[in-house]
Amino acid sequence: MNSQDATSVAFASPKFNDSIAKKIFPPSVKKPEDYSTKSSAELFYYPYFTWNVETALPDGKVICVRDGCSCTPSRPKILTRLVHDINHKTLLIYRQYQCSVLRKQGESAGDKGEGRGFFNTVDDQFLQRLDDSVKNKFPYVLSLKGGVSYDLFNNYVDRCFRSDIGLRFTLSEISSLRVERYAELLDIFAKRSQNLPTDLRPIPLTLESYFEGHKAPDPKEMTALWLKETSKYDDLATALMKSARVTKCE
């Protein structure tokens, strides 16, 4: 998106640090029309979600993902990725850590601990170590580099694979909802700009530019996420098939 570098740490860091300082958990998606009350141009920034899970943990300390390791992970670093909510993309902001034990081992070996024991707070390995009351507050199912919200997954992705609606219609429906959101933002933009002198009024982002940053999920990503999320039922399905009995109807 032209108006915002989606991977900018300069943008993400203050948002994350503020969420940690305020200790508001569970977090929620913050939309620019809510967090930006002055700048009209900022209306077209990505909504963001800060996964500040540290505030829900004892003493604010994360858990190392290595089995049997009780270290306090170090080197916190803020990361971002774009994920899909129903009618927009969202900037997901979270932290990466490093196992302190592996870091020290690496430093002793002369490699400064680089490449050893890194993990982040949205990794499946990390999430599975949390209490359900905390883990279930994470609202996304993730792919290698992206992801979709569970709202989008349950209402659109899962539905299109379990019915005759089809993937193409589902993607078209999501795209239509994102065009509607652009129209809503354009209306807010006009109201905020109407009192400015004509020569000082900012130019809104075009629909084409906005939509370039909010395209519907890629079909391959949606398929991969559906297979990943439904794979948890494989063992149950296998057990049911083994225990099932077929009765001949006369």
PAZAPA-4460 file (N, C-alpha, C; in steps of 0.05 Angstrom, whole numbers, plus 32768, in hexadecimal, padded with zeros to 4 digits):
% residues 250
    n_x    n_y    n_z   ca_x   ca_y   ca_z    c_x    c_y    c_z   seq   type   mol
   8011   7FE8   8000   8000   8000   8000   8012   8019   8000     1      M     A
   800C   802C   7FEE   801D   8043   7FEB   801F   8054   8004     2      N     A
   8009   8056   8013   8009   8069   802A   8015   805E   8043     3      S     A
   801D   8044   8043   8028   8039   805B   8039   8020   8054     4      Q     A
   8051   8020   805F   8062   8008   805C   8058   7FF3   8070     5      D     A
   804C   7FDE   8065   803E   7FCA   8076   8051   7FBC   8089     6      A     A
   806A   7FBB   8083   807D   7FAD   8094   808E   7FC0   80A4     7      T     A
   8086   7FD9   80A6   8096   7FED   80B3   8097   7FE9   80D1     8      S     A
   80AE   7FE5   80DC   80B1   7FE3   80F9   80AC   7FFE   8106     9      V     A
   80B3   8013   80F7   80AE   802E   8101   8091   8033   8107    10      A     A
   807F   8027   80F6   8062   8029   80FB   8059   8015   8110    11      F     A
   8064   7FFD   810F   805A   7FE7   8121   8063   7FEA   813E    12      A     A
   807C   7FF2   8142   8087   7FF2   815D   8078   8003   8171    13      S     A
   8071   801C   816A   8061   802C   817D   8046   8020   8184    14      P     A
   8039   8014   816F   801F   8007   8174   8022   7FF0   8187    15      K     A
   8037   7FDF   8183   803A   7FC8   8194   8042   7FD1   81B1    16      F     A
   8055   7FE3   81B3   805E   7FEC   81CD   8047   7FF9   81DD    17      N     A
   8035   8007   81CF   801E   8013   81DC   800B   7FFE   81E7    18      D     A
   8007   7FE9   81D8   7FF5   7FD3   81E1   8001   7FC4   81F9    19      S     A
   801B   7FC2   81FA   8028   7FB6   8211   8025   7FC8   8229    20      I     A
   802A   7FE1   8226   8029   7FF4   823C   800D   7FF6   8248    21      A     A
   7FF8   7FF4   8237   7FDC   7FF7   8240   7FD2   7FDC   824B    22      K     A
   7FE0   7FC6   8245   7FD9   7FAB   824E   7FBC   7FA4   8249    23      K     A
   7FB3   7FAA   8230   7F98   7FA3   8229   7F98   7F89   821A    24      I     A
   7F8C   7F74   8227   7F8B   7F5A   821B   7F70   7F4D   8220    25      F     A
   7F63   7F41   820C   7F6E   7F3D   81F1   7F6D   7F56   81E0    26      P     A
   7F7F   7F58   81CD   7F7F   7F6F   81BB   7F69   7F6C   81A6    27      P     A
   7F65   7F81   8197   7F52   7F81   8182   7F5D   7F90   816A    28      S     A
   7F51   7F8C   8153   7F5B   7F9A   813B   7F55   7FB8   813D    29      V     A
   7F69   7FC8   8138   7F66   7FE5   8139   7F65   7FEF   811C    30      K     A
   7F4F   7FFD   8116   7F4B   8007   80FB   7F54   8025   80F9    31      K     A
   7F5E   802D   80E3   7F68   8049   80E1   7F53   805E   80E6    32      P     A
   7F3A   8059   80DF   7F25   806C   80E4   7F21   8070   8102    33      E     A
   7F2B   805D   8112   7F28   805F   812F   7F42   806A   813C    34      D     A
   7F59   8061   8133   7F72   8069   8140   7F7E   8082   8133    35      Y     A
   7F75   808A   811B   7F7F   80A2   810F   7F68   80B6   810C    36      S     A
   7F67   80CA   811D   7F51   80DC   811E   7F57   80F7   8110    37      T     A
   7F70   80FB   8108   7F78   8114   80FC   7F7F   8112   80DE    38      K     A
   7F90   8100   80D7   7F9A   80FE   80BC   7F86   80EF   80AA    39      S     A
   7F7D   80FC   8095   7F6B   80EF   8082   7F79   80D9   8072    40      S     A
   7F93   80DE   806B   7FA2   80CB   805C   7FA5   80B0   806A    41      A     A
   7FA8   80B1   8085   7FAC   8099   8095   7F94   8087   8095    42      E     A
   7F7D   8091   808C   7F65   8080   808B   7F6A   8067   807A    43      L     A
   7F7C   8068   8067   7F80   8052   8055   7F98   8041   805D    44      F     A
   7FA2   8045   8075   7FB6   8033   8081   7FA9   8018   8087    45      Y     A
   7FBA   8004   808C   7FAF   7FEA   8094   7FA6   7FEB   80B0    46      Y     A
   7F8F   7FDF   80B6   7F89   7FD9   80D2   7F9F   7FC8   80DE    47      P     A
   7FA2   7FC8   80F8   7FB8   7FB8   8104   7FAE   7FA9   811D    48      Y     A
   7FBC   7F93   8123   7FB5   7F83   813A   7FCF   7F7C   8149    49      F     A
   7FD1   7F85   8162   7FEA   7F7F   8171   7FE5   7F67   8183    50      T     A
   7FF4   7F52   817D   7FF3   7F39   818D   8005   7F3D   81A5    51      W     A
   7FFB   7F4C   81B9   800B   7F52   81D1   8007   7F3D   81E7    52      N     A
   800C   7F24   81DF   8006   7F0D   81F1   8016   7F0F   820B    53      V     A
   802D   7F1E   820A   803E   7F21   8222   802E   7F2C   823A    54      E     A
   801A   7F3C   8234   800B   7F49   824A   7FF9   7F34   8259    55      T     A
   7FF4   7F1D   824C   7FE3   7F09   8258   7FF3   7EF3   8266    56      A     A
   800E   7EF5   8265   801F   7EE1   8271   802B   7EEA   828C    57      L     A
   8030   7ED7   829E   803C   7EDE   82B8   8055   7EEF   82B5    58      P     A
   8056   7F06   82C2   806D   7F18   82C1   8073   7F22   82A5    59      D     A
   8060   7F1D   8292   8065   7F26   8277   807A   7F17   8268    60      G     A
   8081   7EFF   8271   8097   7EF0   8265   808D   7EDA   8253    61      K     A
   8098   7ED8   823B   8090   7EC3   8229   809D   7EA9   8230    62      V     A
   8092   7E93   8225   809C   7E78   822A   80AD   7E6F   8214    63      I     A
   80C4   7E64   821A   80D5   7E59   8205   80C8   7E40   81F8    64      C     A
   80CA   7E3D   81DE   80BD   7E27   81D0   80CD   7E0D   81D0    65      V     A
   80E6   7E0E   81DA   80F6   7DF6   81DB   80ED   7DE4   81F2    66      R     A
   80E8   7DCB   81EC   80DF   7DB8   8201   80F4   7DB7   8217    67      D     A
   80EA   7DBA   822F   80FB   7DB8   8247   810B   7DD1   824D    68      G     A
   8109   7DE6   823D   8119   7DFE   8241   8109   7E12   8252    69      C     A
   8115   7E1B   8268   8107   7E2E   827A   8114   7E4A   8279    70      S     A
   8122   7E4F   8263   8130   7E69   8261   811C   7E80   825D    71      C     A
   8125   7E98   8261   8116   7EB0   825A   811F   7EB9   823F    72      T     A
   810F   7EB5   822A   8118   7EBC   820F   8120   7EDA   820D    73      P     A
   8133   7EDF   81FC   813E   7EFA   81F9   813B   7F05   81DD    74      S     A
   8148   7F1C   81D8   8148   7F29   81BE   812C   7F2D   81B2    75      R     A
   811A   7F3A   81C1   80FF   7F3F   81B6   8101   7F51   819D    76      P     A
   80F3   7F4B   8188   80F4   7F5A   8170   80D8   7F5B   8164    77      K     A
   80CF   7F72   815C   80B4   7F75   8151   80B3   7F6C   8134    78      I     A
   80A0   7F5C   812D   809B   7F52   8112   807F   7F5A   8109    79      L     A
   807B   7F5A   80EF   8060   7F5F   80E4   805B   7F4C   80CD    80      T     A
   8042   7F48   80C7   8039   7F3A   80AF   801D   7F43   80A9    81      R     A
   8015   7F41   8090   7FFA   7F48   8088   7FE9   7F2F   8088    82      L     A
   7FD2   7F31   8095   7FBE   7F1C   8096   7FA3   7F26   808D    83      V     A
   7F91   7F14   8087   7F77   7F1C   807D   7F61   7F1B   8092    84      H     A
   7F53   7F31   8096   7F39   7F31   80A2   7F25   7F31   808C    85      D     A
   7F0B   7F31   8093   7EF7   7F2E   807E   7EF8   7F44   8069    86      I     A
   7EF7   7F5D   8072   7EF5   7F73   805E   7F0E   7F84   805C    87      N     A
   7F24   7F7A   8066   7F3D   7F89   8062   7F54   7F77   806A    88      H     A
   7F6C   7F7F   8062   7F84   7F73   806D   7F8C   7F81   8087    89      K     A
   7F9A   7F73   8098   7FA1   7F7E   80B2   7FBF   7F7A   80B7    90      T     A
   7FCC   7F8D   80C3   7FE8   7F8B   80CA   7FE9   7F7E   80E5    91      L     A
   7FF3   7F65   80E5   7FF7   7F56   80FE   8012   7F5D   810A    92      L     A
   8013   7F66   8123   802C   7F6E   8130   8031   7F5C   8147    93      I     A
   8049   7F51   8149   804F   7F3E   815E   806E   7F3E   8163    94      Y     A
   8077   7F2D   8175   8093   7F2D   817B   80A1   7F12   8175    95      R     A
   80BB   7F15   816F   80CC   7EFE   816C   80DF   7EFD   8185    96      Q     A
   80E6   7EE5   818D   80F9   7EE1   81A4   810E   7ECD   819C    97      Y     A
   8122   7ECA   81AD   8136   7EB6   81AA   813B   7EA7   81C4    98      Q     A
   813D   7E8C   81C2   8144   7E7C   81D9   815F   7E85   81E4    99      C     A
   8160   7E8D   81FE   8179   7E98   820A   818E   7E83   820C   100      S     A
   8186   7E6A   8210   819A   7E54   8212   81A8   7E50   81F8   101      V     A
   8199   7E4F   81E2   81A5   7E4B   81C7   81B5   7E64   81BF   102      L     A
   81AC   7E7A   81C7   81BB   7E93   81C1   81D6   7E92   81CE   103      R     A
   81D7   7E8A   81E7   81F1   7E89   81F5   8203   7E74   81E9   104      K     A
   81F7   7E5D   81E1   8207   7E48   81D5   8213   7E52   81BB   105      Q     A
   8203   7E61   81AC   820D   7E6C   8193   8223   7E81   8197   106      G     A
   8220   7E91   81AB   8234   7EA5   81B1   824E   7E98   81B9   107      E     A
   824C   7E82   81C8   8264   7E73   81D0   8272   7E66   81B8   108      S     A
   8261   7E5F   81A4   826C   7E53   818B   8276   7E68   8178   109      A     A
   8272   7E81   817F   827D   7E97   816E   826B   7EA1   8158   110      G     A
   8251   7E99   8159   823F   7EA2   8143   822B   7EB7   814E   111      D     A
   8230   7EC1   8166   821F   7ED5   8173   8202   7ECC   8176   112      K     A
   81FE   7EB2   8175   81E3   7EA8   8179   81D0   7EAC   8162   113      G     A
   81D9   7EB6   814B   81C8   7EBA   8135   81BD   7EA0   8129   114      E     A
   81A3   7EA0   8123   8197   7E89   8117   8190   7E72   812A   115      G     A
   8193   7E76   8144   818E   7E61   8157   8176   7E68   8169   116      R     A
   8162   7E56   8169   814C   7E58   817C   8139   7E6F   817A   117      G     A
   8135   7E7A   8162   8122   7E90   815F   8106   7E85   815C   118      F     A
   80F3   7E93   8168   80D7   7E8D   8165   80C7   7EA6   8169   119      F     A
   80AE   7EA6   8162   809D   7EBE   8166   8083   7EB6   8173   120      N     A
   8074   7ECA   817C   805C   7EC5   818C   8044   7EBE   817C   121      T     A
   8046   7EBB   8162   8030   7EB0   8152   8036   7E94   8147   122      V     A
   804E   7E8A   814E   8055   7E6E   8145   8042   7E5A   8153   123      D     A
   803A   7E45   8144   802A   7E30   8150   8037   7E24   8169   124      D     A
   8052   7E21   8167   8060   7E16   817E   805C   7E27   8197   125      Q     A
   805D   7E41   8194   8059   7E53   81AB   803C   7E53   81B4   126      F     A
   802A   7E55   81A1   800E   7E57   81A8   8004   7E3F   81B7   127      L     A
   800E   7E27   81AF   8005   7E0E   81BC   800E   7E0C   81D9   128      Q     A
   8021   7E1C   81E1   802B   7E1C   81FD   801B   7E2F   820F   129      R     A
   8009   7E3D   8204   7FF9   7E50   8213   7FE0   7E43   821E   130      L     A
   7FD6   7E4E   8234   7FBB   7E45   823E   7FA6   7E4B   8229   131      D     A
   7F92   7E3A   8227   7F7D   7E3E   8213   7F70   7E5A   8215   132      D     A
   7F6E   7E64   822E   7F61   7E7E   8233   7F70   7E95   8225   133      S     A
   7F8A   7E90   8221   7F9B   7EA4   8214   7F9E   7E9E   81F6   134      V     A
   7FA4   7E85   81F0   7FA8   7E7C   81D5   7F90   7E82   81C3   135      K     A
   7F78   7E7E   81CE   7F60   7E81   81BE   7F59   7E9E   81B8   136      N     A
   7F68   7EB0   81C3   7F64   7ECD   81BD   7F73   7ED5   81A3   137      K     A
   7F84   7EC3   8199   7F92   7EC9   8180   7F7F   7EC3   8169   138      F     A
   7F78   7ED7   8159   7F61   7ED4   8147   7F68   7ECC   812A   139      P     A
   7F80   7EC2   8125   7F89   7EBC   810A   7F93   7EA0   8107   140      Y     A
   7F8E   7E94   80F0   7F9B   7E7C   80E8   7FB0   7E84   80D3   141      V     A
   7FC9   7E7C   80D7   7FDF   7E87   80C7   7FEA   7E73   80B2   142      L     A
   7FF2   7E7F   809C   8001   7E70   8088   801F   7E77   808C   143      S     A
   8030   7E6F   8079   804C   7E74   807C   8052   7E92   807F   144      L     A
   8045   7EA3   806F   804B   7EBF   806F   8032   7ED1   8074   145      K     A
   801B   7EC5   8073   8002   7ED5   8076   7FF0   7EC9   808B   146      G     A
   7FD6   7EC8   8084   7FC2   7EBD   8096   7FA7   7ECA   8092   147      G     A
   7F92   7EBE   809E   7F77   7EC9   809E   7F6C   7EC8   80BA   148      V     A
   7F59   7ED9   80BF   7F4B   7ED9   80D9   7F39   7EC1   80DA   149      S     A
   7F33   7EB8   80F3   7F20   7EA1   80F6   7F05   7EA9   80ED   150      Y     A
   7EFE   7EC3   80EF   7EE4   7ECC   80E5   7EE2   7EC8   80C7   151      D     A
   7EF7   7ECF   80B9   7EF8   7ECB   809C   7EF8   7EAE   8095   152      L     A
   7F08   7E9F   80A4   7F0B   7E82   809F   7EF0   7E74   80A3   153      F     A
   7EE3   7E79   80B9   7ECA   7E6A   80C0   7EB3   7E72   80AE   154      N     A
   7EB1   7E8C   80A7   7E9A   7E96   8098   7E9D   7E95   807A   155      N     A
   7EB6   7E93   8071   7EBB   7E93   8054   7ECC   7E7C   804A   156      Y     A
   7EE4   7E79   8055   7EF6   7E64   804B   7EEA   7E48   804F   157      V     A
   7EE3   7E42   8068   7ED9   7E27   806E   7EBF   7E22   8060   158      D     A
   7EAF   7E36   805E   7E95   7E33   8050   7E98   7E2C   8033   159      R     A
   7EAB   7E39   8026   7EAE   7E35   8009   7EB8   7E19   8002   160      C     A
   7EC7   7E0D   8015   7ED1   7DF2   8010   7EBD   7DDC   8018   161      F     A
   7EAA   7DE4   8029   7E97   7DD0   8033   7E7B   7DD2   8025   162      R     A
   7E7A   7DE4   8012   7E60   7DE7   8004   7E66   7DEA   7FE6   163      S     A
   7E50   7DEE   7FD7   7E53   7DF1   7FBA   7E56   7E0F   7FB2   164      D     A
   7E5B   7E20   7FC5   7E5E   7E3D   7FBF   7E77   7E42   7FAD   165      I     A
   7E8D   7E35   7FB5   7EA5   7E37   7FA4   7EB7   7E4D   7FAD   166      G     A
   7ED1   7E49   7FA7   7EE6   7E5C   7FAE   7EE4   7E76   7F9F   167      L     A
   7EDD   7E75   7F85   7EDC   7E8D   7F75   7EC7   7EA0   7F7F   168      R     A
   7EAF   7E96   7F86   7E9A   7EA7   7F90   7EA1   7EB3   7FAB   169      F     A
   7EAE   7EA3   7FBC   7EB6   7EAC   7FD6   7ECA   7EC3   7FD4   170      T     A
   7EDE   7EC0   7FC3   7EF2   7ED6   7FBF   7EE5   7EEF   7FB4   171      L     A
   7ED1   7EEC   7FA2   7EC3   7F03   7F98   7EB3   7F11   7FAD   172      S     A
   7EA7   7F01   7FBF   7E98   7F0C   7FD5   7EAA   7F1C   7FE8   173      E     A
   7EC1   7F12   7FEE   7ED4   7F20   8000   7EDE   7F3A   7FF2   174      I     A
   7EE3   7F38   7FD8   7EEC   7F50   7FCA   7ED6   7F66   7FCB   175      S     A
   7EBD   7F5E   7FC8   7EA7   7F72   7FC9   7EA6   7F80   7FE4   176      S     A
   7EAA   7F70   7FF9   7EAA   7F7C   8014   7EC1   7F90   8018   177      L     A
   7ED7   7F8B   800B   7EEE   7F9D   800E   7EEA   7FB7   7FFD   178      R     A
   7EDB   7FB4   7FE7   7ED4   7FCC   7FD8   7EC1   7FDD   7FE9   179      V     A
   7EAF   7FD0   7FF7   7E9C   7FDF   8008   7EAB   7FEE   801E   180      E     A
   7EBF   7FE1   8029   7ECF   7FEF   803E   7EDD   8007   8032   181      R     A
   7EE7   8005   801B   7EF4   801C   800E   7EE0   8033   800B   182      Y     A
   7EC8   802D   8004   7EB3   8042   8001   7EAD   804F   801B   183      A     A
   7EAD   803F   8031   7EA8   804A   804B   7EBF   805D   8053   184      E     A
   7ED8   8055   804E   7EEF   8065   8055   7EEF   807F   8044   185      L     A
   7EE7   807D   802B   7EE6   8094   801A   7ED2   80A9   8024   186      L     A
   7EBC   809F   802F   7EA8   80B1   803A   7EB3   80BF   8053   187      D     A
   7EC1   80B0   8064   7ECD   80BD   807C   7EE3   80D1   8073   188      I     A
   7EF2   80CA   805F   7F07   80DB   8054   7EFB   80F6   804B   189      F     A
   7EE5   80F4   803D   7ED8   810D   8032   7ECE   811E   8049   190      A     A
   7EC3   8112   805E   7EB8   8122   8074   7ECF   812F   8084   191      K     A
   7EE6   8122   8086   7EFC   812D   8095   7F0A   8143   8085   192      R     A
   7F08   8142   806B   7F16   8155   805A   7F05   816D   8052   193      S     A
   7EEB   816C   8056   7ED9   8180   804B   7EDE   819D   8055   194      Q     A
   7EE9   819F   806D   7EED   81BA   8079   7F09   81C6   8072   195      N     A
   7F19   81B7   8064   7F33   81C0   805C   7F31   81D1   8042   196      L     A
   7F43   81E5   8040   7F44   81F4   8026   7F48   81E1   800F   197      P     A
   7F3C   81E6   7FF9   7F3E   81D4   7FE1   7F5A   81CC   7FDA   198      T     A
   7F6C   81E0   7FDB   7F88   81DA   7FD3   7F98   81CA   7FE8   199      D     A
   7F8C   81C7   8000   7F99   81B7   8015   7F8C   819C   8019   200      L     A
   7F77   8196   800B   7F6A   817C   800F   7F7B   8166   8003   201      R     A
   7F80   8151   8013   7F90   813A   8009   7F80   812B   7FF4   202      P     A
   7F8F   811C   7FE4   7F83   810B   7FCF   7F7F   80EF   7FDB   203      I     A
   7F67   80E4   7FDA   7F63   80C9   7FE5   7F70   80B4   7FD4   204      P     A
   7F76   809E   7FE0   7F81   8087   7FD2   7F6C   807D   7FBE   205      L     A
   7F75   8076   7FA6   7F62   806C   7F92   7F59   804F   7F9A   206      T     A
   7F42   8047   7F90   7F39   802C   7F95   7F4D   8018   7F8B   207      L     A
   7F59   801D   7F74   7F6C   800A   7F69   7F84   8006   7F7C   208      E     A
   7F8E   801D   7F86   7FA5   801C   7F99   7F9D   800F   7FB3   209      S     A
   7F86   8016   7FBD   7F7C   800A   7FD6   7F79   7FEC   7FD3   210      Y     A
   7F6C   7FE4   7FBD   7F66   7FC8   7FBA   7F80   7FB8   7FB5   211      F     A
   7F94   7FC4   7FAA   7FAE   7FB7   7FA6   7FB9   7FAD   7FC1   212      E     A
   7FB4   7FBC   7FD6   7FBD   7FB5   7FF1   7FA9   7FA4   8000   213      G     A
   7F91   7FA0   7FF5   7F7D   7F90   8004   7F70   7F7B   7FF2   214      H     A
   7F80   7F6F   7FE1   7F76   7F5A   7FD0   7F6C   7F43   7FE1   215      K     A
   7F58   7F34   7FD7   7F4E   7F1D   7FE5   7F64   7F08   7FE7   216      A     A
   7F62   7EF6   7FFA   7F77   7EE1   7FFD   7F7C   7ED1   7FE4   217      P     A
   7F94   7EC9   7FE0   7F9B   7EB8   7FC9   7F8E   7E9D   7FCC   218      D     A
   7F82   7E92   7FB7   7F75   7E78   7FB8   7F87   7E62   7FC4   219      P     A
   7FA0   7E62   7FBC   7FB2   7E4D   7FC6   7FB6   7E50   7FE4   220      K     A
   7FB8   7E68   7FED   7FBB   7E6D   800A   7FA2   7E63   8019   221      E     A
   7F8B   7E6A   800E   7F72   7E61   801B   7F70   7E43   801D   222      M     A
   7F78   7E36   8007   7F77   7E18   8007   7F8A   7E0D   801B   223      T     A
   7FA3   7E18   801C   7FB7   7E0E   802F   7FAE   7E12   804C   224      A     A
   7FA2   7E29   8052   7F98   7E2F   806D   7F81   7E1D   8075   225      L     A
   7F70   7E17   8062   7F59   7E05   8068   7F64   7DE9   806E   226      W     A
   7F77   7DDF   805E   7F83   7DC5   8063   7F91   7DC4   807E   227      L     A
   7F9F   7DDA   8085   7FAE   7DDC   809E   7F9A   7DDB   80B6   228      K     A
   7F85   7DEB   80B4   7F73   7DEE   80CB   7F62   7DD5   80CE   229      E     A
   7F5B   7DC8   80B9   7F4A   7DB0   80BB   7F5A   7D97   80C0   230      T     A
   7F75   7D98   80BE   7F85   7D80   80C3   7F84   7D77   80E0   231      S     A
   7F7C   7D89   80F2   7F7A   7D82   810E   7F65   7D6D   8113   232      K     A
   7F52   7D6A   80FF   7F3D   7D57   8102   7F43   7D3C   80F5   233      Y     A
   7F5B   7D39   80EA   7F63   7D21   80DB   7F61   7D08   80EE   234      D     A
   7F6D   7D0B   8106   7F6D   7CF4   8118   7F51   7CEC   8120   235      D     A
   7F40   7D00   8125   7F25   7CFB   812D   7F16   7CED   8116   236      L     A
   7F1A   7CF6   80FE   7F0D   7CEA   80E7   7F16   7CCD   80E3   237      A     A
   7F30   7CC8   80E7   7F3B   7CAD   80E4   7F2F   7C9B   80F9   238      T     A
   7F2D   7CA5   8112   7F22   7C95   8128   7F05   7C8E   8123   239      A     A
   7EF5   7CA1   8119   7ED9   7C9D   8113   7ED6   7C88   80FC   240      L     A
   7EE7   7C8A   80E8   7EE5   7C77   80D2   7EEC   7C5B   80DB   241      M     A
   7EFF   7C59   80EE   7F06   7C3E   80F8   7EF0   7C32   8109   242      K     A
   7EE2   7C43   8117   7ECE   7C39   812A   7EB2   7C37   811D   243      S     A
   7EB0   7C42   8104   7E96   7C42   80F7   7E8E   7C25   80EE   244      A     A
   7E75   7C20   80EF   7E6A   7C06   80E6   7E56   7C0B   80D0   245      R     A
   7E58   7BFB   80BC   7E45   7BFD   80A5   7E2F   7BE9   80A8   246      V     A
   7E17   7BF2   80A7   7E00   7BE1   80AA   7DF0   7BDF   8090   247      T     A
   7DEC   7BC8   8087   7DDE   7BC5   806D   7DC0   7BCA   8072   248      K     A
   7DB5   7BDB   8061   7D98   7BE1   8064   7D89   7BCF   8050   249      C     A
   7D75   7BC3   805B   7D64   7BB1   804A   7D4F   7BC1   803B   250      E     A
***
